[in-house]
Structure formats: C-alpha cells, structure tokens
Amino acid sequence: MTKGVRNALAITELFGHPEVEVYKGLPHSSTTDSFTVGEISAFIHGVNGIGDVEIPDSSRAPETESASSSAKRSASDRWLYSSTTTKGNAMTASDILAALDRIQGTVCVVGSMNADYTVVTERLPGPGETVTGGPLQVLPGGKSGNQAAAAARIGATVHMFGAVGSDANAEFLLGALREAGVDTQHVRHVPGASGTTVITVDANGENTIVYSPGSNAQVSVDYIEAMRGELTSANVLGLCLESPIETVTAAARIGHEAGVPVLLNNSPFTPVLPDELVQLADILLVNEHEMAQMFGIAEPEDGDWSGFDWLAAADRMRELGFDRAIVTLGGDGSMVLDASCAVASVTRIAPVRVEAVDTTGCGDSFMGAVLAGLASGFELREAAQLASFVSAYAATGLGAQASYGSAAQIRELFVP
C-alpha cells in the first residue's frame, strides 16, 4: 500500500467521507503510519504538510460490490469495504466540531455517582507490591455521573437520577454535576456512604479501579417508577450497571414503553444480561473484550483487530437480541454495528490521537457524547464520530469529570 493510500484511509476513516473510494483488497493503515489530528487538521485547512493525500473526485460514485465479488473477499476486507463506503451524508471533521454548537435535546441518565480517590504513580503495583504515589486527590466520578456531566458540558439538557449518601461526598458529587450543567433535583439522599472508587493512575495514563457501590446500591425500582414522568420526557435514556440490575431493567422498561431510545453500557461488565433487559435496550455500548465475551467470539491472538470479521460479530449481536451496538477499541477508535436491517452493516470510527494524561472516565465521556448526539438527532455513527473527539479531549486531563471539556474547549484543542 502506498503512503498516499494510507493517509487517505486515515482521513476518510476519521472524517467519514462518503465520496471516497477504498479499492478492494486494501488493508487498514497500521498505527505506525497514522497521523495526529493536528497533522490531518492542518492538511484539511490548507497547510501543505501531507502532500500525497488524494481524495477522489466526489462526482465519481462509490464502487458497489456484487454478491459474487463479496464471496471472493476475505472477512477483513468485507468489513473494511463496508466501513469506508457507508452510504449517507457522513460529517466531515469541520462538521463534527461545528455540530458541538448544535447539541440540544434532553438526556436522562439513571445510575451511579462516586467520589474517586485518585493517586498517580510511576507504575501500577503488582500483586502484593507497594509503590509510592503522589498526592491523593478526591475527584467527582461514577459512570453515570460522568456520562451525564460529559453530555451536559457539550450542551445537552441532562437530568440525573440516582442516590447519594449522608456523608460529605454527597454535596461534593452533586455540586460537581450542577457545575457541569446537570439537573440533580431528582437525586435521592439515603443514609450511609456515597459511592466511592479507589483509582491508581500510572505514568502512561493507564489505571486500575476498585468500586464500592455505597448509596448507588439503594437506587430502587420504586424510586425509578416514581420518576416515570420525568424519564419519559427524554429524547434518550442512558443506563449502566453500577445500579441494581432490577432497577436498570425497570428504567429500560419505562423508556422502551414510552418510545425513548435506551443506550445500555454493559459496565461493570456482566457476561450474560437478563433477557428482558436485552430486549428493552436499543443500543449496546461495550469495549472489544466485553463484546468478545458477550458474543462468544474469540479475540485475535495478537490483539490486532484490523482483520477481525466485524460483520460476523454484527450477525452474532442480532442473534443475541441486540439491533445496534458501538464497540470501543481504546486507542484504535470504535466500531458501529447495525443489524436493524436484513443485511448487517459495520462502520469504523477512527481514533482521535492525543498524548494521554489519564484515561479514567474516557469511556464515560464517549457514552455521554453519544447520548448528547442521539438526543440532538444525530445518526449513531455520527454520534460516535463526535464522541471520539470528546473522549480524546478527556484523556488530556486528570480524573473523569474534572477532565471533560465544553464545546468551545474541545473545538479549540482540535482546530488551533
């Protein structure tokens, strides 16, 4: 593959150009050949730094693939072709960032709020090992709280539902959410400790997390039922599994019955979800390892997902009862799987590369951005494209909610 083709793939995958052809048999560009967002942005804005990128004439229709030619292609080529020639009006990079100003609609998030006790160390300790870290910081977190904060910071109207304790962390958590723009009036106060996590972050931004539910375990079905009117006013409902599973299922049922799309983040990960919850969820959000366990599919032995048969994964997803999913790939972007039609489709969302400081809460900021995008009428793949920028920004700061940016801050970082 020529350098020009590699660069073109990097740009078309990141920005979703529907007019760009990717010819049969070409593999994905490797990470060693990828360019930073700054380099690609500079090229898009006319700086002659990547001179060999060629975008074909938009008047030329993308090549379509016949059944016979499809049969001759390998699994990796099939999903590559599907992902890079997705039909529709995909957003360019400028469109994605401009869309931050058009975030609107109402998001409801049911779930957890935690105080994150965070310490930074040179490396993560091994079993039985003690290492020296820096100063202890207490930061606002909790998967659901993080998702709500991320959505609100980029402009969505967000209502939080859950419970905090009777300790000092309760007002700390609610204050942080209110500062981000989240409506917390429906959050319960219960006796005992608020949810907490103990987080260790190493010099490369990797982390380990231990979760103590505290008040999150007291988010009851009765409470959720009492919030039915508020929940059904949303444009989209966000759920994760840091609350009791029966409560999560009750919330999904309320949303489903009212026609409110339900986005379910299977985290903390549960290999087998209740059948009812699967049927009630409209969109699944998992990482690649969680997907492999849920779908009963072997992971690539070398950890390289570029040759993975994503269309087979989409078919398997449909067998399990899900129509649509986003599978995050860490620093390698994400995949949008859509099995809602007779023929499943796959779209690759390329990563936005930054120098990571701390990856804590990046996945939650991704989900928050997807929620905000869906509430604003974005297609799922467009919401995922937006989420790539939002979560990349979050990786440049310490903590979860503390690292989340506003629309203006995100745009400023990626369009100097």
C-alpha positions as CSV (number, residue, x, y, z in Angstrom):
1,M,0.0,0.0,0.0
2,T,1.3,3.4,-0.9
3,K,1.8,6.2,1.6
4,G,-0.9,8.2,-0.2
5,V,-3.5,5.5,0.2
6,R,-2.6,5.1,3.9
7,N,-3.0,8.8,4.5
8,A,-6.3,8.9,2.6
9,L,-7.6,6.0,4.7
10,A,-6.6,7.8,7.9
11,I,-8.6,10.9,6.8
12,T,-11.6,9.1,5.3
13,E,-12.0,6.8,8.3
14,L,-11.7,9.7,10.8
15,F,-14.0,12.1,9.0
16,G,-16.3,9.7,7.2
17,H,-16.2,11.0,3.6
18,P,-18.9,9.1,1.7
19,E,-17.4,10.1,-1.6
20,V,-14.0,8.4,-1.1
21,E,-13.5,5.1,-2.7
22,V,-11.4,2.4,-1.0
23,Y,-10.5,-0.2,-3.5
24,K,-10.9,-3.9,-2.9
25,G,-8.2,-5.8,-1.1
26,L,-6.6,-2.8,0.7
27,P,-6.0,-3.5,4.4
28,H,-6.3,-0.8,7.1
29,S,-3.4,1.5,7.7
30,S,-1.3,0.5,10.7
31,T,-1.0,2.7,13.7
32,T,2.7,3.4,12.9
33,D,1.6,5.0,9.7
34,S,-1.2,7.1,11.2
35,F,-1.2,10.9,11.6
36,T,-2.2,13.0,14.5
37,V,-5.4,15.0,14.4
38,G,-3.3,18.2,14.3
39,E,-1.5,17.0,11.2
40,I,-4.7,15.9,9.5
41,S,-6.5,19.1,10.5
42,A,-3.6,21.1,9.1
43,F,-3.9,19.4,5.8
44,I,-7.7,19.8,5.7
45,H,-7.2,23.6,6.4
46,G,-4.7,24.0,3.6
47,V,-1.3,23.6,5.2
48,N,1.0,21.7,2.9
49,G,2.2,19.2,5.4
50,I,0.8,15.9,4.0
51,G,1.3,16.4,0.3
52,D,0.5,13.0,-1.0
53,V,-3.1,12.6,0.2
54,E,-5.5,12.3,-2.7
55,I,-9.3,12.4,-2.3
56,P,-11.1,11.2,-5.4
57,D,-13.4,13.4,-7.4
58,S,-16.7,13.5,-5.5
59,S,-18.6,13.2,-8.8
60,R,-17.5,9.6,-9.1
61,A,-19.9,7.2,-7.4
62,P,-18.5,4.8,-4.8
63,E,-17.9,1.3,-6.1
64,T,-20.7,-1.1,-5.3
65,E,-20.0,-4.7,-4.5
66,S,-21.9,-7.6,-6.0
67,A,-22.7,-10.8,-4.2
68,S,-20.2,-12.7,-6.3
69,S,-17.4,-10.3,-5.7
70,S,-18.2,-10.3,-2.0
71,A,-17.8,-14.0,-1.9
72,K,-14.2,-13.7,-3.1
73,R,-13.2,-11.2,-0.4
74,S,-11.7,-12.1,2.9
75,A,-13.6,-11.3,6.2
76,S,-11.3,-8.4,7.0
77,D,-11.8,-6.9,3.5
78,R,-15.5,-7.2,3.7
79,W,-15.8,-5.2,6.9
80,L,-13.3,-2.7,5.7
81,Y,-15.3,-2.1,2.5
82,S,-18.5,-1.8,4.4
83,S,-17.0,0.6,6.9
84,T,-15.4,3.0,4.5
85,T,-18.2,3.3,1.9
86,T,-21.1,3.7,4.3
87,K,-24.0,5.3,2.4
88,G,-25.5,8.6,3.6
89,N,-24.3,12.1,4.3
90,A,-21.3,11.5,6.7
91,M,-20.0,14.5,8.5
92,T,-16.6,16.0,7.7
93,A,-14.2,17.0,10.5
94,S,-15.4,20.6,10.4
95,D,-19.0,19.3,10.5
96,I,-18.3,17.2,13.6
97,L,-16.8,20.1,15.5
98,A,-19.3,22.6,14.3
99,A,-22.0,20.2,15.4
100,L,-21.0,20.8,19.0
101,D,-22.8,24.1,18.7
102,R,-26.0,22.3,17.7
103,I,-26.2,19.9,20.6
104,Q,-29.7,20.1,22.0
105,G,-32.5,17.8,23.3
106,T,-32.9,16.1,26.6
107,V,-30.9,13.3,28.1
108,C,-31.9,11.3,31.2
109,V,-29.2,9.2,33.0
110,V,-30.1,6.7,35.7
111,G,-27.3,5.3,37.8
112,S,-24.2,5.9,39.8
113,M,-22.3,8.8,41.3
114,N,-18.9,8.2,43.1
115,A,-16.2,10.1,44.8
116,D,-13.0,9.0,43.0
117,Y,-10.0,8.7,45.4
118,T,-7.1,9.0,42.9
119,V,-3.4,8.7,43.2
120,V,-0.8,8.9,40.4
121,T,2.3,6.7,40.5
122,E,5.1,5.9,38.1
123,R,3.8,2.4,37.5
124,L,0.9,0.2,38.7
125,P,1.8,-2.1,41.6
126,G,1.8,-5.9,41.0
127,P,0.1,-8.3,43.4
128,G,1.4,-7.9,46.9
129,E,3.6,-4.9,45.9
130,T,3.7,-1.4,47.4
131,V,4.7,1.5,45.3
132,T,5.0,5.2,46.1
133,G,2.5,7.6,44.6
134,G,1.8,11.3,44.5
135,P,-0.7,13.3,46.5
136,L,-4.2,11.8,47.0
137,Q,-6.9,13.7,45.1
138,V,-10.7,13.3,45.5
139,L,-12.4,13.8,42.2
140,P,-16.1,13.6,41.2
141,G,-16.9,10.4,39.2
142,G,-19.3,7.4,38.9
143,K,-20.0,6.0,35.5
144,S,-23.5,7.5,35.2
145,G,-22.5,10.8,36.8
146,N,-19.6,11.0,34.4
147,Q,-21.8,10.3,31.4
148,A,-24.3,13.0,32.5
149,A,-21.6,15.5,33.0
150,A,-20.0,14.9,29.6
151,A,-23.3,15.3,27.8
152,A,-24.2,18.5,29.7
153,R,-20.8,20.1,29.2
154,I,-21.2,19.9,25.4
155,G,-24.7,21.4,25.5
156,A,-27.3,18.8,26.2
157,T,-30.1,19.2,28.7
158,V,-29.3,16.5,31.2
159,H,-31.3,15.1,34.2
160,M,-29.6,12.8,36.7
161,F,-31.4,10.1,38.6
162,G,-29.7,8.1,41.4
163,A,-28.8,8.3,45.1
164,V,-26.0,9.9,47.2
165,G,-25.3,9.2,50.9
166,S,-25.4,11.3,54.0
167,D,-21.6,11.9,54.0
168,A,-19.6,14.9,52.9
169,N,-19.1,13.4,49.5
170,A,-22.9,13.8,48.7
171,E,-22.8,17.5,48.3
172,F,-19.4,17.3,46.6
173,L,-20.8,15.0,43.9
174,L,-24.0,16.9,43.4
175,G,-22.1,20.2,43.3
176,A,-19.8,18.9,40.6
177,L,-22.7,17.8,38.5
178,R,-24.5,21.1,38.9
179,E,-21.3,22.9,37.9
180,A,-21.2,20.8,34.7
181,G,-24.8,21.8,34.0
182,V,-26.6,18.7,35.1
183,D,-30.1,18.9,36.8
184,T,-29.8,17.0,40.1
185,Q,-33.1,17.8,41.7
186,H,-34.4,14.2,41.4
187,V,-31.4,12.6,43.0
188,R,-32.2,10.9,46.3
189,H,-30.4,11.3,49.6
190,V,-30.1,8.0,51.6
191,P,-28.4,7.1,54.9
192,G,-24.8,5.9,54.8
193,A,-21.8,6.4,52.5
194,S,-21.9,7.7,48.9
195,G,-20.4,5.6,46.2
196,T,-16.6,5.6,46.0
197,T,-13.8,4.3,43.8
198,V,-10.1,3.9,44.5
199,I,-8.1,4.7,41.4
200,T,-4.4,4.3,40.7
201,V,-3.0,6.0,37.5
202,D,0.4,5.3,36.1
203,A,2.8,7.5,34.1
204,N,1.3,6.3,30.8
205,G,-2.3,7.2,31.8
206,E,-3.4,3.6,32.4
207,N,-5.4,2.9,35.5
208,T,-6.8,0.3,38.0
209,I,-10.2,0.9,39.7
210,V,-11.9,-0.6,42.7
211,Y,-15.6,0.3,43.1
212,S,-17.6,0.4,46.3
213,P,-21.3,1.0,45.5
214,G,-22.4,2.7,48.7
215,S,-25.6,4.7,48.1
216,N,-25.7,3.5,44.4
217,A,-27.0,0.1,45.7
218,Q,-30.0,1.9,47.1
219,V,-31.4,3.2,43.8
220,S,-34.6,1.2,43.9
221,V,-37.3,0.1,41.5
222,D,-39.9,2.1,43.5
223,Y,-37.8,5.2,43.1
224,I,-37.5,4.7,39.4
225,E,-41.2,4.1,39.0
226,A,-41.8,7.4,40.8
227,M,-39.7,9.1,38.2
228,R,-41.6,7.7,35.3
229,G,-43.0,11.1,34.1
230,E,-39.5,12.7,34.1
231,L,-37.8,9.7,32.4
232,T,-40.4,9.6,29.6
233,S,-39.8,13.3,28.7
234,A,-36.3,12.5,27.5
235,N,-35.0,12.1,23.9
236,V,-32.7,9.3,25.0
237,L,-32.1,7.3,28.2
238,G,-28.6,6.3,29.4
239,L,-28.0,3.3,31.6
240,C,-25.0,1.4,33.0
241,L,-24.7,-1.4,35.5
242,E,-23.4,0.4,38.7
243,S,-27.0,0.2,40.0
244,P,-29.0,-2.9,40.9
245,I,-29.9,-4.9,37.8
246,E,-33.6,-4.9,38.6
247,T,-33.5,-1.1,38.7
248,V,-31.7,-0.8,35.4
249,T,-34.2,-3.1,33.8
250,A,-37.1,-1.1,35.3
251,A,-35.7,2.1,33.9
252,A,-35.2,0.5,30.5
253,R,-38.8,-0.8,30.5
254,I,-40.1,2.7,31.2
255,G,-38.0,4.2,28.4
256,H,-39.0,1.4,26.0
257,E,-42.7,1.6,26.7
258,A,-42.6,5.4,26.1
259,G,-40.6,5.1,22.8
260,V,-37.5,6.7,24.4
261,P,-34.3,5.1,22.9
262,V,-32.3,3.2,25.5
263,L,-28.5,3.2,25.4
264,L,-27.1,0.5,27.6
265,N,-23.4,0.5,28.7
266,N,-22.6,-3.0,29.9
267,S,-20.2,-1.8,32.6
268,P,-19.2,-3.0,35.1
269,F,-19.3,-5.9,32.7
270,T,-21.9,-8.7,33.1
271,P,-21.3,-11.6,30.6
272,V,-24.9,-12.6,30.5
273,L,-27.6,-9.9,30.7
274,P,-31.2,-10.6,31.7
275,D,-33.3,-11.4,28.5
276,E,-35.7,-8.7,29.3
277,L,-33.0,-6.0,29.5
278,V,-31.6,-7.2,26.2
279,Q,-35.0,-6.8,24.5
280,L,-35.6,-3.4,26.1
281,A,-32.2,-1.9,25.1
282,D,-32.0,-0.2,21.7
283,I,-28.2,0.3,21.6
284,L,-25.4,-1.6,23.4
285,L,-22.1,0.1,24.3
286,V,-19.2,-2.2,25.2
287,N,-15.4,-2.4,24.6
288,E,-13.9,-5.1,22.3
289,H,-13.1,-7.5,25.2
290,E,-16.6,-7.3,26.6
291,M,-18.0,-7.8,23.2
292,A,-16.0,-10.9,22.6
293,Q,-17.2,-12.4,25.9
294,M,-20.8,-11.4,25.4
295,F,-20.9,-12.7,21.8
296,G,-18.9,-15.8,22.5
297,I,-16.3,-14.8,19.8
298,A,-12.6,-15.4,20.1
299,E,-10.4,-12.3,20.3
300,P,-7.4,-12.0,17.8
301,E,-4.5,-13.8,19.3
302,D,-2.1,-11.0,18.5
303,G,-4.5,-8.3,19.7
304,D,-4.8,-6.8,16.2
305,W,-8.5,-6.2,15.5
306,S,-7.9,-4.9,12.0
307,G,-8.5,-8.3,10.5
308,F,-11.5,-9.2,12.7
309,D,-14.7,-10.2,11.0
310,W,-17.0,-7.5,12.3
311,L,-19.9,-8.4,10.0
312,A,-19.9,-11.9,11.7
313,A,-19.9,-10.0,15.0
314,A,-22.9,-8.0,13.9
315,D,-24.8,-11.1,12.9
316,R,-24.0,-12.7,16.3
317,M,-25.2,-9.5,18.0
318,R,-28.5,-9.9,16.2
319,E,-28.8,-13.5,17.4
320,L,-28.4,-12.4,21.0
321,G,-31.2,-9.8,20.6
322,F,-29.4,-6.5,20.0
323,D,-30.0,-4.5,16.9
324,R,-27.3,-1.9,17.2
325,A,-24.0,-1.5,19.1
326,I,-20.9,0.6,19.5
327,V,-17.8,-1.4,20.3
328,T,-14.9,0.8,21.6
329,L,-11.4,-0.1,20.8
330,G,-9.4,2.0,23.2
331,G,-6.8,4.0,21.3
332,D,-7.9,2.4,18.0
333,G,-11.3,4.1,17.7
334,S,-14.6,2.2,17.7
335,M,-16.9,0.2,15.5
336,V,-20.6,0.9,14.9
337,L,-22.6,-2.4,14.3
338,D,-26.1,-2.1,12.8
339,A,-28.2,-5.3,12.4
340,S,-31.5,-3.5,12.4
341,C,-31.9,-4.3,8.7
342,A,-31.9,-7.6,6.8
343,V,-28.2,-7.1,5.9
344,A,-26.0,-6.0,8.8
345,S,-23.6,-3.1,8.3
346,V,-20.4,-2.0,10.1
347,T,-18.8,1.4,10.3
348,R,-15.3,2.0,11.6
349,I,-14.8,5.2,13.6
350,A,-11.1,6.1,13.6
351,P,-9.4,7.4,16.7
352,V,-8.5,10.9,17.5
353,R,-5.0,10.7,18.8
354,V,-3.7,12.8,21.7
355,E,-1.0,12.5,24.3
356,A,-2.9,10.8,27.2
357,V,-2.5,12.1,30.7
358,D,-5.2,9.9,32.3
359,T,-7.7,7.6,30.6
360,T,-10.0,7.4,33.7
361,G,-13.6,8.3,32.6
362,C,-12.8,8.5,28.9
363,G,-15.2,5.7,28.1
364,D,-17.9,7.5,30.1
365,S,-17.2,10.7,28.2
366,F,-17.6,8.8,25.0
367,M,-21.0,7.5,26.1
368,G,-22.1,10.9,27.3
369,A,-21.3,12.4,23.9
370,V,-23.2,9.6,22.1
371,L,-26.2,10.4,24.3
372,A,-25.9,14.1,23.5
373,G,-25.6,13.3,19.8
374,L,-28.6,11.0,19.8
375,A,-30.7,13.5,21.7
376,S,-29.8,16.0,19.0
377,G,-31.0,13.8,16.2
378,F,-27.6,12.5,15.0
379,E,-27.3,9.1,13.4
380,L,-25.5,6.6,15.6
381,R,-22.3,6.7,13.6
382,E,-22.3,10.5,13.6
383,A,-22.7,10.5,17.4
384,A,-19.8,8.1,17.6
385,Q,-17.6,10.3,15.5
386,L,-18.4,13.2,17.8
387,A,-17.7,11.0,20.8
388,S,-14.2,10.3,19.5
389,F,-13.3,14.0,19.9
390,V,-15.0,14.4,23.2
391,S,-13.3,11.3,24.8
392,A,-9.9,12.3,23.3
393,Y,-10.1,15.7,25.0
394,A,-10.9,13.9,28.3
395,A,-7.7,11.9,28.0
396,T,-5.6,15.1,28.2
397,G,-6.6,15.9,31.8
398,L,-6.5,14.1,35.2
399,G,-9.7,12.5,36.5
400,A,-13.0,11.8,35.0
401,Q,-15.5,14.8,35.2
402,A,-12.6,17.1,36.0
403,S,-11.1,16.4,32.6
404,Y,-14.3,16.9,30.5
405,G,-14.4,19.9,28.1
406,S,-17.0,22.2,26.9
407,A,-17.8,22.5,23.2
408,A,-15.6,25.6,22.9
409,Q,-12.7,23.9,24.7
410,I,-12.9,20.8,22.6
411,R,-13.0,22.7,19.3
412,E,-10.1,24.9,20.4
413,L,-7.9,21.9,21.1
414,F,-8.5,20.2,17.7
415,V,-8.8,23.2,15.5
416,P,-5.9,25.5,16.6
